[in-house]
Amino acid sequence: MTYKIAVCDDEQIFIDDVVAKLKEQSEQCEISEYTSGEELLGSSLDFNIIFFDIEMTGINGINTAFSLRERKYDGMIIFMTSHTEFMPDAFKVKAFRFLDKPLDNEKFNEAFSEAKMEILNTEHILLSDRSGKKVYLKLTDIVYLEAYGDGTYIYGKTGSVYDTDKPLKYWKEQIGSEHFYQIHKSFIVSYLYVSTILKSDQVIMKGIEQPLDISRRNVVPFKNGFFDYIKKYAKVM
């Protein structure tokens, strides 16, 4: 999936710092920049995560956040400030995290990774199987997808298998590449359920006995992507 993120700070140097850190962590980001609370409130507010400075000219970050919640914004708010005395007010608006300025790389990356995992845990796809049954399936419940003919089997963590008439390419666009990787023309796997990568260029998924083939050209990038994923999400998995 693509994460829609807003960065709101009245100092451009801090906006640039946050944007650089976000781009280092994920290519799946659409980032919007705002230099005041008023400017942010005038936007569409269609964001998964908002990084906020608390002390800003005009309406401050806390009051901006209160206004967002009153407008039913239910995304994640991560506050950034050098004034910890604002922390109690930050949690009144259900802030996800509170980061000290200047931003520490490790703490920032940890907060961002945890936010993405939290979003993934609530993200669903709507699928219709060939019987016409409609199912809302959490992305974190998908172990892998398998192409066959013009359709796709979707394997769930509980052992359920959904027979859909959409091609694998369609589902690849729906689930994104942050937590999934296409290892073969016929398979997309979830990094969450990778158990063992075999020397035979195959992967064993948790709860699945039959190994899945990895195409030769995908072996190295898949391994690199998996190990990067583990490093990034080890603290929240």
VMD Tcl script that draws the C-alpha trace (Angstrom):
set ca {
  {0.00 0.00 0.00}
  {0.96 3.63 -0.38}
  {1.11 5.69 2.81}
  {-0.29 9.21 2.60}
  {1.68 11.35 5.03}
  {1.54 15.01 6.05}
  {4.44 16.86 7.68}
  {3.45 20.06 9.46}
  {6.10 22.39 10.92}
  {6.65 26.14 10.69}
  {10.38 25.61 10.08}
  {11.29 24.26 6.64}
  {14.54 22.77 7.92}
  {12.59 20.38 10.15}
  {10.17 19.50 7.34}
  {13.12 18.66 5.10}
  {14.62 16.48 7.84}
  {11.41 14.49 8.33}
  {10.83 14.08 4.59}
  {14.40 12.78 4.12}
  {13.93 10.27 6.95}
  {10.61 9.07 5.52}
  {12.08 8.53 2.07}
  {14.95 6.54 3.53}
  {12.48 4.20 5.22}
  {9.89 3.70 2.49}
  {9.36 4.37 -1.19}
  {5.63 3.80 -0.72}
  {4.90 7.32 0.49}
  {2.97 10.31 -0.79}
  {4.20 13.21 1.33}
  {2.49 16.59 1.68}
  {4.20 19.54 3.41}
  {2.49 22.24 5.49}
  {4.05 25.18 7.32}
  {1.11 25.98 9.61}
  {-1.86 24.38 11.32}
  {-4.21 26.59 9.33}
  {-2.73 25.35 6.07}
  {-3.09 21.72 7.15}
  {-6.72 22.22 8.24}
  {-7.45 23.66 4.80}
  {-6.32 20.43 3.11}
  {-8.28 17.28 2.31}
  {-6.95 15.54 5.47}
  {-6.78 12.25 3.59}
  {-3.66 11.06 5.43}
  {-2.64 7.86 7.18}
  {-0.06 9.67 9.34}
  {0.57 13.31 10.30}
  {3.91 14.41 11.74}
  {3.28 17.53 13.81}
  {5.38 20.22 15.39}
  {3.60 21.35 18.56}
  {4.90 24.92 18.83}
  {3.95 26.77 15.65}
  {3.00 30.34 14.86}
  {-0.73 30.81 14.65}
  {-2.71 27.77 15.79}
  {-0.35 25.39 17.56}
  {-0.03 21.66 16.95}
  {-2.17 20.59 19.91}
  {-5.11 22.81 18.92}
  {-4.75 21.79 15.30}
  {-4.93 18.15 16.39}
  {-8.06 18.84 18.46}
  {-9.67 20.37 15.37}
  {-8.68 17.32 13.32}
  {-10.26 14.93 15.78}
  {-13.42 17.02 15.86}
  {-13.57 16.57 12.09}
  {-13.41 12.79 12.65}
  {-9.83 12.42 11.44}
  {-8.89 8.92 12.63}
  {-5.35 8.66 11.26}
  {-2.16 8.63 13.28}
  {-0.66 11.73 14.84}
  {3.03 11.80 15.75}
  {4.13 14.92 17.61}
  {7.63 16.40 17.43}
  {8.81 18.94 19.97}
  {11.60 19.91 22.34}
  {9.06 20.73 25.08}
  {8.02 17.59 26.93}
  {5.58 19.54 29.11}
  {3.11 19.27 26.21}
  {3.05 15.46 26.44}
  {-0.17 15.18 28.56}
  {-2.08 17.30 26.02}
  {-0.62 15.25 23.16}
  {-2.23 12.10 24.47}
  {-5.59 13.82 24.92}
  {-5.83 13.90 21.14}
  {-4.82 10.22 20.91}
  {-1.32 10.87 19.63}
  {0.41 7.71 18.47}
  {3.92 8.82 19.41}
  {5.80 11.78 20.89}
  {9.30 12.44 19.49}
  {11.86 14.82 20.96}
  {13.58 17.40 18.80}
  {16.17 17.20 17.41}
  {14.92 13.92 15.98}
  {16.90 10.80 16.78}
  {17.14 8.55 13.70}
  {16.60 5.29 15.55}
  {13.60 6.53 17.52}
  {12.08 8.13 14.41}
  {12.49 4.95 12.35}
  {11.03 2.84 15.14}
  {7.97 5.13 15.44}
  {7.41 5.14 11.68}
  {7.76 1.35 11.43}
  {5.31 0.84 14.29}
  {2.85 3.25 12.67}
  {3.03 1.39 9.36}
  {2.49 -1.95 11.09}
  {-0.49 -0.52 12.97}
  {-1.98 0.66 9.67}
  {-1.34 -2.72 8.05}
  {-3.15 -4.43 10.94}
  {-6.30 -2.45 10.09}
  {-5.97 -2.57 6.29}
  {-8.40 -4.84 4.41}
  {-9.11 -5.90 0.87}
  {-12.57 -6.75 -0.39}
  {-12.64 -9.88 -2.49}
  {-15.36 -11.89 -4.18}
  {-14.70 -15.58 -4.74}
  {-16.08 -17.47 -7.70}
  {-19.12 -18.53 -5.70}
  {-20.06 -14.85 -5.31}
  {-19.23 -14.73 -1.61}
  {-17.76 -11.39 -0.52}
  {-15.02 -11.34 2.10}
  {-13.16 -8.54 3.88}
  {-9.67 -9.93 4.42}
  {-6.99 -8.25 6.51}
  {-3.66 -7.85 4.73}
  {-1.96 -9.35 7.79}
  {-4.06 -12.51 7.32}
  {-2.71 -13.18 3.81}
  {0.12 -15.73 3.64}
  {0.57 -15.78 -0.13}
  {-1.18 -15.46 -3.50}
  {-0.96 -17.88 -6.40}
  {-1.83 -17.20 -10.03}
  {-3.65 -19.81 -12.06}
  {-5.14 -19.26 -15.51}
  {-6.86 -15.88 -15.40}
  {-7.55 -16.05 -11.66}
  {-5.76 -16.03 -8.30}
  {-5.87 -18.20 -5.20}
  {-5.41 -16.22 -1.97}
  {-4.19 -18.29 0.97}
  {-5.13 -17.08 4.46}
  {-3.33 -17.75 7.74}
  {-6.24 -19.85 9.06}
  {-5.96 -22.28 6.14}
  {-8.73 -20.68 4.10}
  {-8.21 -20.49 0.34}
  {-10.12 -17.92 -1.71}
  {-10.65 -18.57 -5.41}
  {-10.90 -15.19 -7.17}
  {-11.37 -14.35 -10.84}
  {-8.95 -11.39 -10.72}
  {-5.40 -11.82 -12.10}
  {-2.34 -11.70 -9.85}
  {-1.40 -8.31 -11.31}
  {-4.66 -6.84 -9.98}
  {-4.02 -8.11 -6.45}
  {-0.42 -6.94 -6.54}
  {-1.68 -3.38 -7.04}
  {-4.22 -3.79 -4.23}
  {-1.83 -5.06 -1.56}
  {1.24 -2.95 -2.44}
  {4.89 -3.88 -2.00}
  {5.71 -2.74 1.55}
  {4.88 -6.12 3.10}
  {4.66 -8.37 0.04}
  {7.06 -9.55 -2.66}
  {6.45 -11.27 -5.99}
  {8.97 -14.11 -5.94}
  {7.80 -15.74 -9.17}
  {5.38 -15.02 -12.00}
  {2.91 -17.23 -10.12}
  {3.52 -16.25 -6.48}
  {3.37 -13.21 -4.22}
  {4.33 -13.88 -0.59}
  {3.90 -11.95 2.63}
  {7.17 -11.20 4.41}
  {5.25 -11.72 7.67}
  {4.89 -15.46 7.02}
  {8.27 -16.33 5.54}
  {9.67 -19.23 7.56}
  {12.73 -20.46 5.65}
  {14.49 -19.52 2.41}
  {15.98 -22.72 1.03}
  {19.22 -23.12 -0.92}
  {17.13 -24.73 -3.64}
  {15.69 -21.28 -4.50}
  {12.45 -22.01 -2.72}
  {10.71 -20.50 0.29}
  {8.69 -22.19 3.02}
  {5.80 -20.17 4.39}
  {4.55 -20.57 7.96}
  {1.74 -23.11 8.09}
  {2.33 -24.24 4.50}
  {4.12 -27.54 3.85}
  {4.71 -27.16 0.12}
  {7.74 -24.94 -0.70}
  {7.19 -22.16 -3.25}
  {9.59 -21.58 -6.13}
  {11.57 -18.35 -6.36}
  {12.54 -17.37 -9.89}
  {16.31 -17.15 -10.34}
  {16.34 -13.41 -11.01}
  {14.30 -12.77 -7.85}
  {16.38 -14.80 -5.36}
  {18.84 -12.05 -4.39}
  {16.37 -9.12 -4.33}
  {13.86 -11.21 -2.38}
  {16.47 -12.17 0.23}
  {17.65 -8.57 0.51}
  {14.07 -7.31 0.79}
  {13.22 -9.89 3.45}
  {16.27 -9.11 5.60}
  {15.60 -5.37 5.27}
  {12.01 -6.03 6.34}
  {13.15 -7.97 9.40}
  {15.53 -5.16 10.41}
  {12.83 -2.56 9.95}
  {10.00 -4.36 11.73}
  {11.78 -6.63 14.20}
  {10.75 -4.48 17.16}
  {7.05 -4.50 16.25}
  {6.51 -8.04 14.92}
}
mol new
graphics top color blue
foreach p $ca { graphics top sphere $p radius 0.5 }
foreach p [lrange $ca 0 end-1] q [lrange $ca 1 end] { graphics top cylinder $p $q radius 0.2 }
display resetview
